[in-house]
Amino acid sequence: MMQNVHLAPEIDEDDLYSGYNDYNPTFDTEDLENDVAFQEAARTSHGRRPPVTAKIPGTSASRPLATGFGVGFCSVVFLMKRRYLPKTKLDGIARPMTAVHAAGYTKAAMRGSSFDPLGQARGPAPPLETKNFDSSEEKIRQLEKKVNELVEESCIANSCGDLKLALEKAKEAGRKERVLVRQREQMATPENINLDLTYSVLFNLASQYAANEMYAEALNTYQVIVKNKMFSNGGRLKVNMGNIYLKQRNYSKAIKFYRMALDQIPSVHKEMRIKIMQNIGVAFIKTGQYFDAISSFEHIMSMSPNLKAGFNLILCYFAVGNGEQMKKAFQKLIAVPLEVDYDDKYISPNDDPHTNLLMEAIKNDSLRQIERERKSMAEEYIMTAAKLIAPAIETSFAVGYDWCVEVVKASHYVELANDLEINKATTYLRQQDFNQALETLKMFEKKDSRVKSAAATNLSFLYYLEHELAQATNYADLAVNSDRYNPAALTNKGNTVFANGDYEKAAEFYKEALRNDSSCTEALYNLGLTYKKLNRIDEALDCFLKLHAVLRNSAQVLHQIANIYEIMEDPNQAMEWLLQLISIVPTDPHVLSKLGKLYDNEGDKSQAFHYYYESYRYFPSNIEVIEWLGAYYIDTQFCEKAIEYFERAALILPTQVKWQLMVASCYRRSGNYQKALEKYKVIHRKFPENVECLRFLVRLCTDMGLKEVQEYMTKLKKVEKLKEIREQRIKSGRDGSARSRREGNVAGDTNSGGTKGERLSVKLKAFPGTSEPYESSTSKEIDASYVDPLGPQAERPKTAARKRTEEDDFADEELGEDLLPE
């Protein structure tokens, strides 16, 4: 029997396009109509015959109409051939078929009617069943939906910060859930029980109670969940109960619940177990059980190290004073992986604009911000730990700090080494060791520009505080030249120029610092002071008002604004800003006295007395306040109360005689002549050459008929004669040194008492009053006249000035019967 042999065509090796028309004869679909095996398979039940199509005039009956299917005919036929003729021979001999069962579709499918799997037509589909809203199942379903909505609204209100509304929604969800449970119990169908909904409602209610600091209610709700054995994961909520006990400072119970929660969490939940152990360690620290806390944190650092656990471990070792373990813990903290991509990732490797645009988009996205926060937190922990352990791990602070710097340099936190060095200099400043601080900062003069600028800025500030303006200026110039965009360096440069009196140039430096960093409050404050020096009051006020918008509770800013309004002669605004100031610093005596002075100038004596008295209460050594209060009581005829303030002034300034004379005058004015005489005698013993004291003694002794009057008159004559001799010597114009010395002696004898005393005397003499009652008893031989340091006595109101008439005006009038008593 001969077999069909297909000869391969000869391939021309020089023909580039040869072989492209060769194909496997299995894929030949052009002669399928003549393929006997295929046609037999198509006409039997093993295959699918094509649907009968209507004939169109002018077309062949074998040509079907075009349809809208996207698959081409050749592809369909090829698939059919591959399905039903998996191994057909080319010589026309058919092989045995498989898949003998038909699909079950009939021609009824083409008519659009429904059909069953056996091919029997059933007619159109029945309409959908209408929902019965009155059924109990539907009511339960709607109630479940309402409870879920209330829980969601409660969570949303909590996230928005409205804790009260969140709690109300959670309570309402709990009430509706209980109604739902009762309805389910009435149906008595176990498959309708929704434990997840009950769990979520109770858990949300407990969370809202805790957020509103209603801890007792929160614990009770958590207990309901924990004790219900139907909730498989309810035991984990003991962590939340432990957190509540920790907030209540019940640390023993907090540790107990944390450990109970730790026992119920499987080991596969590694991160959750680590966090619970960290809470246990913190609770141990709160109770002072540092060794138990160390064991918890050591386990965490061995299993899953993190920054908080490492820092807490350092704190525990510091508390127990173990220096070697502090070093090891610091090294573990340095080695904690941050899992942060560094800045190299955000540098474009080429100049592709699309890549550059993408890099700019992700440079400050939310993920990048999280990375920055994590990195800054790590740096803060490391810096704080280094400052804490440096004095404890070595014999001296400097050696310990150097060890920390070397460890940081060997890690991936190399950039922190320079910051640690600058921090070391700052620590020297706090320890008042300026020389070591200067030497440390001078080491940065040859380093990169950023570090050099920071070190030079600190050096400039140090020399400025020590009033070495030349050195401060040199380092300020170095800081500015190293980094022109450093606002602190520009501010220091402006300060040095300001100290030299060049206010215009200082203002330019402050403005440049603000252009580089608009949040530099120091530059803005100094700019306002500069404008005050330049008498540009409006611009200064504008600067301080801008600063007040940034620093709402800054006492310095409020004081400057009040002072500017006082310069602008607007006392009402000045008092308003000072009232805001004392709301921040209510115990500042100088602000209170300033406020009292403004009210005094406005004529409001009661308010002035209130603020002066408050100032005296906080600082009872202010002579101006004491002077005003004493004058106020003299003005209001309460001389007894003025004695307290003048005695306080005499204690503060014991070498000034005028305050003791005022005390004696207060005794005399209040009618207590015996105490006044005793006080004058004490003053005379301390100041035997005081003329005023002797004149008062002569007056009192004369009017009281005492024998000492002759003694005091003799002393008064000697003192007056000595005073005349001194005045003559002054007028004679002797040498300057003797003249100045004698002028000092004369000044000590007189009752001038300084500018404050003169001002008080003038103020007290201005009070209305009559002349002294002792003038009638003056001696002609001795000038015993005196000037009362309290001023003339105030005139008392006259009474009984009119003479009583012998008869009343209405004596002769007749009274009516209606006015007589019944």
C-alpha positions in Angstrom: 0.0 0.0 0.0 1.4 3.2 -1.1 1.7 6.2 1.4 1.4 9.8 0.4 4.8 11.2 0.5 5.3 15.0 0.7 8.5 16.1 -0.8 10.1 19.1 0.8 11.0 21.8 -1.8 14.5 22.6 -2.4 15.7 25.6 -0.5 17.8 28.1 -2.2 20.4 29.2 0.3 20.8 32.5 -1.5 17.1 33.3 -1.4 16.5 35.4 1.7 12.7 34.9 1.6 12.7 31.1 1.1 10.7 29.0 3.5 8.2 31.6 4.5 5.4 29.9 2.5 6.0 26.5 4.1 3.5 25.4 6.8 2.2 22.3 8.5 -0.6 20.7 6.5 -2.6 20.1 9.7 -3.3 23.9 9.7 -4.7 23.8 6.1 -8.4 25.0 6.2 -8.9 25.7 2.5 -9.9 22.1 1.6 -12.0 21.3 4.6 -15.1 20.9 2.4 -13.3 18.0 0.5 -12.1 16.4 3.8 -14.3 13.3 4.2 -13.4 12.6 7.8 -14.1 16.2 8.8 -17.5 16.2 7.0 -18.5 12.9 8.6 -17.6 14.2 12.1 -19.6 17.4 11.4 -22.8 15.5 10.4 -22.9 13.0 13.3 -23.7 13.6 17.0 -20.0 13.7 17.8 -19.8 17.2 16.2 -21.9 20.3 15.9 -23.5 21.1 12.6 -23.7 24.7 11.5 -27.1 26.4 11.9 -29.4 26.5 9.0 -29.5 30.0 7.5 -32.0 31.6 5.3 -31.1 31.8 1.6 -30.7 35.2 0.1 -31.5 35.6 -3.5 -28.4 35.7 -5.6 -26.2 33.8 -3.1 -25.2 30.2 -2.6 -27.1 28.1 -0.1 -23.8 27.0 1.4 -22.7 30.5 2.2 -23.9 31.7 5.7 -24.9 35.3 6.5 -22.3 37.5 8.2 -22.7 37.7 12.0 -21.4 40.1 14.6 -19.1 37.7 16.5 -15.5 38.9 16.7 -13.9 35.5 16.1 -13.1 34.8 12.4 -14.5 31.7 10.7 -11.1 30.2 10.0 -10.3 30.3 13.7 -13.5 28.6 14.7 -13.1 25.9 12.1 -9.5 25.3 13.2 -10.6 24.9 16.8 -13.3 22.5 15.8 -10.8 20.5 13.8 -8.4 20.4 16.7 -11.2 19.3 19.1 -12.8 16.6 17.0 -9.9 15.5 14.9 -6.9 15.4 17.2 -4.9 12.9 15.1 -6.3 12.8 11.5 -4.3 11.3 8.7 -3.7 13.1 5.5 -4.7 10.1 3.4 -8.4 10.4 4.4 -8.6 7.4 6.8 -10.5 8.5 10.0 -9.3 7.5 13.5 -11.5 6.5 16.4 -13.3 9.6 18.1 -13.5 10.5 21.7 -16.0 12.7 23.7 -19.0 10.8 22.5 -21.6 12.7 24.7 -23.3 15.7 23.0 -23.5 19.1 24.6 -27.3 19.0 24.7 -28.0 22.2 22.7 -30.8 22.1 20.0 -32.1 24.5 17.5 -34.5 25.9 20.0 -31.5 28.0 21.3 -31.6 30.0 18.1 -35.2 31.0 18.6 -34.6 32.9 21.8 -36.8 30.8 24.1 -35.6 29.2 27.3 -34.7 25.6 27.2 -33.8 22.9 29.7 -30.6 20.8 29.6 -32.4 18.1 27.7 -33.4 20.5 24.9 -37.1 20.9 25.9 -38.4 24.5 25.5 -40.0 25.9 28.7 -41.2 29.4 27.6 -40.2 32.8 29.0 -38.5 33.2 32.4 -40.9 33.9 35.3 -40.9 37.4 36.9 -38.7 38.1 40.1 -40.4 37.6 43.4 -41.4 40.8 45.2 -39.6 41.6 48.6 -41.9 41.3 51.6 -41.0 44.2 53.9 -43.3 42.9 56.6 -41.5 39.7 57.2 -39.5 39.2 60.3 -36.4 38.3 58.3 -36.5 41.6 56.4 -37.0 43.6 59.6 -34.0 41.9 61.2 -31.9 42.6 58.1 -32.8 46.3 58.1 -32.1 46.6 61.8 -28.6 45.0 61.2 -28.0 47.5 58.5 -28.9 50.4 60.8 -26.7 49.1 63.6 -23.7 48.9 61.2 -24.4 52.4 60.0 -24.4 53.7 63.6 -21.1 52.0 64.3 -19.5 53.5 61.2 -20.8 57.0 62.2 -19.4 56.6 65.7 -15.9 55.7 64.3 -16.0 58.6 61.8 -17.0 61.1 64.6 -14.1 59.8 66.7 -11.6 60.3 63.9 -12.9 63.8 63.4 -12.3 64.6 67.1 -16.0 64.8 68.2 -15.7 62.3 71.1 -19.1 63.1 72.6 -21.0 62.5 69.4 -19.0 59.3 68.9 -20.1 58.0 72.3 -23.7 58.9 71.7 -23.7 57.0 68.4 -22.0 54.0 70.0 -24.6 53.9 72.8 -27.5 54.1 70.2 -25.9 51.3 68.3 -25.8 49.2 71.5 -29.5 49.8 72.2 -30.5 48.8 68.7 -28.3 45.7 68.8 -30.0 44.6 72.0 -33.4 45.0 70.3 -32.0 42.9 67.4 -30.9 40.2 69.8 -34.4 40.0 71.4 -36.0 39.7 68.0 -33.7 36.9 67.0 -34.4 35.1 70.3 -38.1 35.2 69.4 -37.4 33.6 66.1 -35.4 30.8 67.8 -33.2 30.2 64.8 -29.6 29.6 65.7 -28.4 30.4 62.2 -29.6 34.0 62.6 -27.2 34.8 65.5 -24.7 37.4 64.3 -21.8 37.3 66.8 -19.6 39.5 64.7 -22.1 42.4 64.9 -22.4 42.0 68.7 -18.6 42.0 69.1 -18.2 45.1 66.9 -20.9 47.0 68.8 -19.5 46.2 72.2 -15.9 46.8 71.2 -16.7 50.2 69.7 -18.7 51.2 72.8 -15.8 50.3 75.0 -13.4 52.2 72.8 -15.5 55.3 72.9 -15.9 55.1 76.7 -12.0 55.0 76.9 -11.7 57.9 74.5 -14.0 60.0 76.7 -12.0 59.0 79.9 -14.9 57.0 81.3 -12.6 54.2 82.4 -15.0 52.4 84.7 -17.6 52.0 82.0 -15.0 51.0 79.4 -13.6 48.3 81.7 -17.1 46.9 82.4 -17.8 46.7 78.6 -14.5 45.0 78.0 -15.3 42.5 80.7 -18.5 41.6 78.9 -16.5 40.8 75.8 -13.7 38.9 77.6 -16.0 36.7 79.7 -18.1 35.7 76.7 -16.6 32.4 75.5 -18.4 32.7 72.2 -16.0 35.4 71.1 -12.9 33.5 70.1 -10.5 36.5 70.1 -12.0 38.4 73.0 -9.0 37.6 75.2 -6.8 39.9 73.2 -8.8 42.9 74.4 -7.1 42.5 77.8 -4.4 44.6 76.2 -6.8 47.5 76.1 -7.8 46.9 79.6 -4.2 47.0 80.6 -3.8 50.3 78.8 -6.7 51.8 80.8 -5.1 50.6 84.1 -1.8 52.1 83.0 -3.6 55.5 82.4 -5.1 55.1 85.9 -1.6 54.5 87.3 -2.7 51.1 88.6 0.5 49.5 87.3 0.2 46.2 89.0 -3.1 45.4 87.4 -1.8 46.8 84.0 1.1 44.3 84.2 -1.4 41.5 85.1 -3.7 42.1 82.1 -0.7 42.6 79.7 0.6 39.1 80.8 -2.9 37.5 80.4 -3.2 39.0 76.9 0.4 37.8 76.1 -0.6 34.2 77.1 -3.6 34.2 74.7 -1.8 35.5 71.7 -0.1 32.8 69.6 3.6 33.1 68.8 2.9 33.6 65.1 1.7 37.2 65.9 5.3 38.3 66.6 4.8 42.1 66.3 1.8 42.1 68.6 3.7 40.2 71.3 6.6 42.5 71.0 4.4 45.6 71.6 2.7 44.0 74.6 6.1 43.2 76.1 7.2 46.8 75.5 4.1 47.9 77.5 5.1 45.6 80.3 8.5 47.1 80.4 7.1 50.6 80.6 4.8 49.6 83.4 7.8 48.1 85.3 9.7 51.4 84.8 6.7 53.3 86.3 6.8 51.0 89.4 10.6 51.3 89.7 11.2 47.6 89.0 14.1 48.4 86.7 15.6 44.8 86.5 12.3 43.4 85.4 12.0 46.1 82.8 15.6 45.4 81.7 14.7 41.7 81.0 11.6 42.7 78.9 13.6 45.2 76.8 16.6 42.9 76.4 14.2 40.2 75.0 12.7 42.8 72.6 16.1 43.9 71.4 17.1 40.3 70.8 14.0 39.4 68.9 12.9 42.5 67.1 15.0 45.6 68.0 13.4 49.0 67.7 14.2 52.5 68.8 11.9 52.9 71.7 12.9 49.7 73.3 16.6 50.5 72.9 16.2 54.0 74.4 14.1 52.6 77.3 16.8 50.0 77.9 19.4 52.7 78.2 17.2 54.6 80.7 16.9 51.4 82.8 20.6 50.8 82.9 21.2 54.5 83.7 18.7 54.2 86.6 20.6 51.2 88.1 24.0 52.8 87.4 25.5 50.1 85.2 28.0 52.0 82.9 29.2 49.0 80.9 25.7 47.9 80.1 24.9 51.5 79.1 27.6 51.3 76.5 26.3 48.0 75.1 22.7 49.3 75.1 23.9 52.5 73.2 25.6 50.3 70.6 22.4 48.3 70.2 20.4 51.5 69.8 22.8 52.7 67.1 22.5 49.3 65.3 18.7 49.4 65.0 17.7 49.2 61.3 15.7 52.2 60.2 14.4 50.7 57.0 14.6 54.1 55.4 15.8 54.9 51.9 18.4 57.5 51.9 18.5 60.6 49.8 20.4 58.9 47.0 17.2 57.3 45.9 15.7 60.6 45.1 18.6 61.7 42.8 17.8 61.2 39.1 20.5 59.0 37.4 20.0 60.8 34.0 18.5 63.8 32.4 15.3 62.1 31.4 12.5 64.7 32.0 9.9 62.0 32.8 12.3 60.5 35.5 13.0 63.9 36.9 9.3 64.7 37.1 8.7 61.4 38.9 11.5 62.1 41.4 10.1 65.6 42.2 6.7 64.0 42.8 8.0 61.5 45.3 10.5 63.7 47.1 7.9 65.0 49.5 5.0 62.5 49.4 3.5 60.9 52.4 5.9 58.0 52.4 8.9 60.3 52.3 7.5 62.3 55.2 7.2 59.1 57.2 10.8 58.3 56.5 11.9 61.8 57.6 9.9 61.5 60.8 11.4 58.1 61.6 14.9 59.4 60.9 14.5 62.5 63.0 13.1 60.4 65.8 16.1 58.1 65.7 18.5 61.1 65.7 16.6 62.6 68.7 16.9 59.3 70.6 20.6 59.0 69.9 21.4 62.6 70.9 19.4 62.4 74.1 20.9 59.0 75.0 24.4 60.4 74.4 23.8 63.4 76.6 22.4 61.2 79.3 25.1 58.5 79.5 28.2 60.6 78.7 28.9 61.7 82.3 28.1 58.2 83.7 30.0 55.8 81.5 33.5 57.3 82.0 35.4 59.2 84.7 34.5 62.6 83.1 31.9 64.1 80.9 34.3 64.9 78.1 35.7 61.4 77.9 32.2 59.8 77.9 31.1 62.2 75.2 34.1 61.4 73.1 33.3 57.7 73.3 29.7 58.4 72.1 31.0 60.5 69.2 33.4 57.7 68.1 30.6 55.1 68.2 28.3 57.3 66.2 31.1 57.9 63.6 31.4 54.2 63.1 27.7 53.8 62.4 25.4 54.9 59.5 24.6 58.0 61.6 27.9 59.7 60.7 26.2 63.1 60.2 25.2 63.1 63.8 28.9 63.2 65.0 29.3 66.9 64.3 26.0 67.7 65.9 27.1 65.8 69.0 30.3 67.8 69.1 28.4 71.1 69.0 26.1 69.7 71.6 29.1 69.0 73.7 30.1 72.6 73.5 26.5 73.6 74.5 26.8 71.4 77.5 30.0 73.1 78.5 28.2 76.4 78.4 25.5 75.1 80.7 28.2 74.0 83.1 29.7 77.5 82.9 32.9 76.2 81.4 33.3 78.8 78.7 36.9 78.0 77.8 36.2 74.4 77.0 33.2 75.5 75.0 35.3 77.8 73.0 38.0 75.2 72.3 35.4 72.7 71.2 33.8 75.1 68.8 37.1 76.2 67.4 37.8 72.7 66.2 35.1 73.1 63.5 36.8 76.0 61.8 38.4 73.7 59.2 35.5 71.5 58.6 32.8 71.7 55.9 30.8 74.9 55.5 27.6 73.8 57.3 29.3 72.7 60.4 31.7 75.6 60.3 28.8 78.1 60.1 27.0 76.5 63.0 30.2 76.5 65.2 31.1 80.1 64.2 27.5 81.2 65.0 27.8 79.8 68.5 31.2 81.4 69.0 29.9 84.7 67.9 27.1 84.4 70.4 29.5 83.5 73.2 31.8 86.5 72.6 28.8 88.7 72.3 27.6 87.7 75.7 31.1 88.4 77.1 30.9 91.9 75.5 33.9 91.1 73.3 32.5 92.7 70.2 35.6 92.4 68.1 35.8 88.6 68.4 32.0 88.4 68.1 32.2 90.3 64.8 35.0 88.2 63.4 33.1 84.9 64.1 29.9 86.4 62.8 31.6 87.3 59.5 33.0 83.7 59.4 29.6 82.2 59.9 28.0 84.4 57.2 30.8 83.7 54.7 30.5 79.9 55.3 26.8 79.9 54.9 25.1 83.0 53.6 21.7 81.5 54.0 22.1 80.8 57.7 19.5 83.0 59.5 21.2 82.5 62.9 24.5 83.7 61.5 22.9 86.8 59.9 21.0 87.6 63.2 24.3 87.4 65.1 26.0 89.7 62.6 23.1 92.1 63.0 23.5 92.0 66.8 27.2 93.0 66.6 26.4 95.8 64.2 23.5 96.9 66.5 25.9 96.9 69.5 28.2 99.3 67.6 25.4 101.7 67.0 24.9 101.2 63.2 21.1 100.6 63.4 20.4 101.0 59.7 23.0 98.3 58.8 21.7 96.0 61.6 18.2 96.3 60.1 19.5 95.1 56.7 21.0 92.0 58.3 17.8 91.2 60.1 15.8 91.7 56.9 18.1 89.3 55.1 17.7 86.7 57.8 13.9 87.0 57.5 14.2 86.6 53.7 16.1 83.4 54.2 13.8 82.1 56.9 10.5 83.9 57.5 10.0 82.0 60.7 13.2 83.4 62.4 11.5 85.1 65.3 14.8 86.3 66.8 15.5 88.4 63.7 11.9 89.8 63.7 12.1 90.8 67.3 15.5 92.4 66.9 14.2 94.3 63.8 11.5 95.7 65.9 14.0 96.9 68.6 16.1 98.5 65.8 13.1 100.4 64.4 12.5 101.7 68.0 16.1 102.9 68.1 15.6 104.6 64.8 12.4 106.2 66.0 10.4 104.5 63.3 7.6 103.6 65.7 5.0 102.5 63.2 7.3 100.0 61.6 8.4 98.7 65.0 4.8 98.2 66.0 4.2 96.3 62.8 7.1 94.0 63.5 5.9 93.2 67.0 2.3 92.7 65.9 3.5 90.2 63.3 5.6 88.5 66.0 2.5 88.4 68.3 0.6 86.5 65.6 3.3 83.8 65.7 4.1 83.8 69.4 0.7 84.4 71.0 1.9 84.0 74.6 5.3 85.7 74.5 5.6 88.1 77.4 8.5 90.0 75.8 6.4 90.7 72.7 3.4 91.9 74.6 5.6 94.2 76.8 7.2 95.7 73.7 3.7 96.4 72.1 2.5 98.0 75.3 5.7 100.1 75.5 5.3 101.3 71.9 1.7 102.4 72.6 2.9 104.3 75.6 5.5 106.0 73.5 2.7 106.9 71.0 0.7 108.4 73.9 -2.1 106.0 73.6 -2.6 104.9 77.3 -5.8 103.0 76.7 -4.1 100.6 74.2 -1.0 100.4 76.4 -3.2 99.3 79.4 -5.1 96.8 77.2 -1.9 95.1 76.2 -0.5 95.2 79.7 -3.7 93.5 80.9 -3.0 90.7 78.4 0.6 90.5 79.7 -0.4 90.0 83.3 -2.8 87.2 82.2 0.4 85.4 81.1 2.8 86.6 83.9 0.4 87.5 86.7 3.2 87.8 89.3 5.5 90.2 87.5 5.8 93.2 89.9 7.2 95.6 87.3 4.3 95.1 84.9 1.8 95.6 87.8 3.5 98.8 88.9 3.6 100.0 85.3 -0.1 99.3 85.0 -0.7 101.2 88.3 1.2 104.1 87.0 -0.9 104.4 83.9 -4.1 104.2 85.8 -2.7 106.9 88.2 -2.0 109.1 85.3 -5.5 108.6 84.0 -6.9 109.6 87.4 -8.3 106.2 88.4 -6.9 106.0 91.9 -8.8 102.8 92.9 -7.4 100.8 90.0 -3.9 102.3 90.5 -4.0 101.4 94.2 -5.1 97.8 93.3 -2.1 97.2 90.9 0.4 99.0 93.1 -0.7 96.9 96.0 -0.4 93.7 94.0 3.1 94.8 92.9 4.1 95.5 96.5 2.7 92.1 97.5 5.0 90.2 95.0 8.0 92.5 95.4 7.9 94.6 98.7 11.3 96.2 98.1 10.4 98.6 95.3 10.9 102.1 96.7 8.7 103.8 94.1 5.8 101.5 94.9 6.3 101.9 98.6 6.4 105.7 98.2 3.2 105.8 96.1 1.3 103.6 98.6 2.4 105.7 101.6 1.4 108.9 99.8 -2.0 107.3 98.9 -2.8 106.5 102.6 -1.6 110.0 103.6 -3.9 111.5 100.9 -6.9 109.4 102.2 -6.2 110.4 105.8 -5.1 106.9 106.9 -1.7 107.8 108.4 -1.7 104.7 110.6 -1.6 102.5 107.5 1.1 104.6 105.9 3.4 103.8 108.8 3.9 100.2 107.6 5.1 101.3 104.2 7.5 104.0 105.4 9.0 101.5 108.0 9.6 99.1 105.1 11.4 101.9 103.2 13.5 102.7 106.3 14.6 99.1 106.4 15.5 99.0 102.8 17.4 102.4 102.9 18.6 102.7 106.6 21.0 105.5 105.7 18.4 107.9 104.5 16.8 109.8 107.3 13.7 111.0 105.5 11.8 107.7 105.7 12.2 107.6 109.5 11.1 111.2 109.7 8.0 110.2 107.7 7.2 107.4 110.2 7.5 109.9 113.1 5.3 112.5 111.2 2.7 109.8 110.7 2.6 109.1 114.4 2.3 112.8 115.1 -0.5 113.3 112.6 -2.5 110.4 113.9 -2.3 112.0 117.5 0.1 109.6 119.0 2.6 112.2 120.3 4.3 110.0 122.7 5.3 107.5 120.0 6.3 110.4 117.7 8.6 111.8 120.5 10.2 108.3 121.0 10.7 108.0 117.2 12.3 111.4 117.0 14.7 110.5 119.8 15.7 107.3 118.0 16.3 109.3 114.8 18.4 111.9 116.8 20.6 109.1 118.2 21.3 107.8 114.6 21.5 111.2 112.9 22.7 113.7 115.6 23.3 116.5 113.1 19.9 116.4 111.5 18.3 119.8 111.9 14.8 118.8 111.1 14.8 116.1 113.8 16.0 118.6 116.4 13.4 121.1 115.5 10.6 118.5 115.9 12.0 117.5 119.2 12.1 121.1 120.4 8.4 121.6 119.3 7.2 118.4 120.9 9.1 118.9 124.2 7.9 122.5 124.4 4.2 121.7 123.8 4.4 118.7 126.1 6.2 120.6 128.9 9.2 118.3 129.0 12.5 119.2 130.7 14.6 118.0 127.7 13.6 121.1 125.7 16.6 123.1 126.9 19.0 120.3 125.9 17.6 120.0 122.4 17.6 123.8 122.0 21.3 123.8 122.8 22.0 121.0 120.3 20.0 122.8 117.7 22.0 126.0 118.1 25.3 124.1 117.7 24.1 122.2 114.6 22.8 125.4 113.0 26.1 127.2 113.8 28.0 124.3 112.3 25.8 124.4 109.3 26.4 128.1 108.8 30.2 127.6 109.0 30.0 124.9 106.4 28.0 127.0 104.1 30.5 129.8 104.4 33.4 127.4 103.6 31.6 126.3 100.5 31.1 129.8 99.3 34.8 130.7 99.9 35.7 128.4 97.0 38.3 126.2 98.5 39.9 123.3 96.6 37.6 121.0 94.6 38.3 117.9 96.6 37.5 119.5 99.9 34.5 121.3 98.3 33.0 118.0 97.0 33.6 116.3 100.3 31.9 119.0 102.3 29.0 119.2 99.8 28.5 115.5 100.6 28.4 116.2 104.3 26.0 119.0 103.9 23.9 116.9 101.6 23.9 114.2 104.4 22.6 116.7 106.9 19.8 118.1 104.8 16.6 116.3 104.2 16.8 116.2 100.4 17.1 112.4 100.3 17.6 112.0 96.6 15.3 112.6 93.7 12.7 110.1 94.9 12.4 111.9 98.3 12.1 115.3 96.6 9.4 114.0 94.4 7.5 112.5 97.3 7.9 115.7 99.3 6.6 117.8 96.5 3.7 115.4 96.1 2.9 115.4 99.8 3.2 119.2 100.1 0.7 119.6 97.3 -2.0 118.1 99.5 -4.5 120.8 100.7 -4.2 121.6 104.4 -3.7 124.2 107.1 -0.5 125.3 108.8 1.0 123.5 111.7 -0.8 123.7 115.1 2.5 124.4 116.9 3.5 127.8 115.4 2.2 129.7 118.3 4.8 128.3 120.6 7.9 129.3 118.6 10.8 130.8 120.4 12.1 134.2 119.1 15.7 133.3 120.0 15.8 130.0 118.1 14.5 129.3 114.6 12.6 126.1 115.4 10.5 126.2 112.2 10.4 123.0 110.2 9.1 121.5 107.0 6.9 118.4 107.5 8.1 115.7 105.2 4.5 114.5 104.8 3.4 118.0 103.7 0.7 120.2 105.3 -2.0 118.5 107.1 -5.3 118.2 105.2 -8.2 120.4 106.3 -10.8 118.4 108.2 -14.4 119.1 107.4 -16.0 121.7 109.6 -19.0 120.7 111.7 -21.5 122.7 113.8 -20.8 125.9 111.9 -24.2 127.3 112.2 -25.7 128.7 115.5 -28.8 127.0 116.7 -31.8 129.2 116.8 -33.5 129.5 120.0 -36.8 128.5 118.6 -37.7 126.3 115.7 -39.1 127.9 112.6 -42.2 125.9 112.8 -42.9 126.3 116.5 -45.8 128.7 116.0 -47.5 126.6 113.3 -50.6 124.8 114.1 -50.7 121.1 113.4 -53.7 119.6 111.8 -55.7 116.9 113.3 -54.6 114.5 110.7 -50.9 114.9 111.8 -51.7 114.2 115.5 -51.2 110.7 116.9 -54.3 108.6 117.3 
